[in-house]
Amino acid sequence: MKKTRAFYLVIVFAVSVLLLTAVNAQAVSEEAQRHMVRGQTAVEMAKVPADYDLAIEEFTKAQSLAPDWPEVYYNLGVVQEKAGKFREAADSLKRYLQLVPKAPDTESLKNLITKLEFKAEQTITDEVALDIFGSLGNSSMWQLKGTTPGSDPKEIGSMRFFRRDGQQIIIAYESGVDSKNVQKTETKRVTPHGKTLTFDTIYFLCSDRSRNEDGCPIWRSFSLEIVSRRYVRMSIKVVSPEIKPYIDAAVANFSYTFQKK
């Protein structure tokens, strides 16, 4: 794929020259051509994917001034792929092929469009991340596995992913027992940050939430990261004070994975 990307980046300028000649009759304005050159220069200067945003901005300005100029869409498709904007890249190249239906590279571009559409389907947007986090508590969809010694999935029974509510995830978790040793449950709302979700819970082994020989309370810090649509990593830091709260605490770290069934 790297060779394919490099190939398209190299030939884009050659194709640009040919297309520029072809559309001169359409009276492409000098201002549109100026933005095209600025965009191509931005491509030459780009070092990291984020740098291609400037090129996209310039090509978009050229496109607004010359909406039927094939070169605009070809250039946009190339840099949008570089910037990780796969859906937009596919749409741009489709428009290019509509304007140049007999382009010599039609078949290779169609294949590239198919690849870009697949990549777009697998991209984790903020909305996709919210849906994934909101579904992790569904055991019919996800399988939880421990990945470090002592990481038994049964040990995190105090945590329950409940559901998505707008831009937040509502989590229900066991928080302790009452005077009759009946399990108590609390809920909290958590806002993910892109593909990551972090939150803390406290589990009290005694009903009055004070110290006893069993060692309550127990703090748990959860950190989750979406790796793909089918794989989520989770780590848990457990803090159980041995003598006094916050002092001489015993700390344990566990790692887990959610895998799509």
URSULFEN-V632421 format. One record per run of one state. SS is the DSSP state (a for helix, b for strand, c for the rest). FROM is the first residue (numbers start at 0). TO is the last residue. If there is no record, write none. Layout:
ss=SS from=FROM to=TO
ss=SS from=FROM to=TO
//
This chain:
ss=c from=0 to=0
ss=a from=1 to=21
ss=c from=22 to=22
ss=a from=23 to=25
ss=c from=26 to=28
ss=a from=29 to=44
ss=c from=45 to=47
ss=a from=48 to=64
ss=c from=65 to=68
ss=a from=69 to=81
ss=c from=82 to=84
ss=a from=85 to=98
ss=c from=99 to=104
ss=a from=105 to=121
ss=c from=122 to=124
ss=a from=125 to=134
ss=c from=135 to=140
ss=b from=141 to=145
ss=c from=146 to=151
ss=a from=152 to=155
ss=c from=156 to=157
ss=b from=158 to=164
ss=c from=165 to=166
ss=b from=167 to=176
ss=c from=177 to=181
ss=b from=182 to=189
ss=c from=190 to=191
ss=b from=192 to=192
ss=c from=193 to=194
ss=b from=195 to=203
ss=c from=204 to=216
ss=b from=217 to=227
ss=c from=228 to=229
ss=b from=230 to=243
ss=c from=244 to=245
ss=b from=246 to=259
ss=c from=260 to=260
//
